[in-house]
Amino acid sequence: MLNAVLKTFAGRIVYLMGSRDFSKKIIDWYLLNPRDLPWRKTKDPYRIWLSEIILQQTRVAQGLPYYLQFVRNFPNVKALANAPLEKVLRTWQGLGYYSRARNLHACAKEIAFKYNGKFPDTYSNLLTLPGIGSYTAAALSSIAFDKPDAVVDGNVFRVLSRIFGIQEDISSSIGKKTFYNKAQALLDPKQPGTFNQAIMEFGALHCTPKSPGCVDCIFASGCYANKNQMQALLPVNNKKVKVRNRYFTYFILMKGNKMALKKREGKDIWSGLYDFYLIEGLKRKKPESILSEDHVLKTIRNKATIVSQSEAYKHILTHQRIEATFVILSLSRDFLIKDLKGIKGLKFYSSKEILALPKPVLISRFLSKNGILE
Ligand code: SF4
């Protein structure tokens, strides 16, 4: 009994499907189409948690090498908890959203020291840990501990909105609740982890955002979006992403073969990562004018020569569009580190040392392109 009821709603055809029909169909599909991924072959909550954190806002193909590297560098939660944050950030380098890495480390510490290395096994206890929100708590409790907690992520929003014609705005709290209730009602309580992975996998591989495979879809005859040609309109997301433009001019102070970098602090992007002396403006500016205006650079101006100036590097983040220029300044022999008194934390590093530092991808791109780091 796949399509239990057929009725019309606002002039459109709506099929209602029983929850058992849905869960059986999607689990059967999953068992025939699983990707061979290492975190699927384990019940170890540490590895499942690692994969879930890494794969948030990251495609599997990009996240897989990071997962393998994390497991190599930190084989268990205690090893991760005891590692320096810089090593964790360096392993994370390139994945973006660095607060996830800092939370990963903080969470490992809490599990290692407060829970003696054992992950809590309930949704509510997992939710109290750093970096674990409702999605990760449900994924972990269902996949690692077989608890009946439904996950709702971007794939689940898409699959449920299209099949069941749910048109609530997924960015609203009412919309989130509607989808959560629907997912929870559909969940197979006997195999919650498999169900959750099945629906996410179906969204990732079959009911994809731009080209869903409706022609050979197991839900084709009952799918609301397919019947009403609304695939491109569902799910409804009214949240507009505001993008901010930023203009960076990096001054790379070089003394011999060493370059000066500093650790970024505060709440801005890339906190805890290393970059060069940075001047940010609301628009692009010539390095020469910055050199004569910036109060720190002005003091070293007579001991510094511009060696080169790069083309503009564009770097896109979810909410920011960065355009960066790199200016290499060679410092004279009589330059002393105390001349840099206006720049707290700036230190000189050899290229070997820079290689080991956690850095934004923008910095690595510049260094690799110029043969400074391979
Ligand atoms: S028929 Fe198309 S839109 Fe509906 S679930 Fe299948 S792939 Fe998705």
Boltz pocket constraint, residues with backbone or C-beta under 6 A from the ligand:
constraints:
  - pocket:
      binder: B
      contacts: [[A, 159], [A, 162], [A, 163], [A, 206], [A, 207], [A, 208], [A, 212], [A, 213], [A, 214], [A, 215], [A, 217], [A, 218], [A, 219], [A, 220], [A, 223], [A, 224], [A, 225], [A, 226], [A, 231]]
      max_distance: 6.0
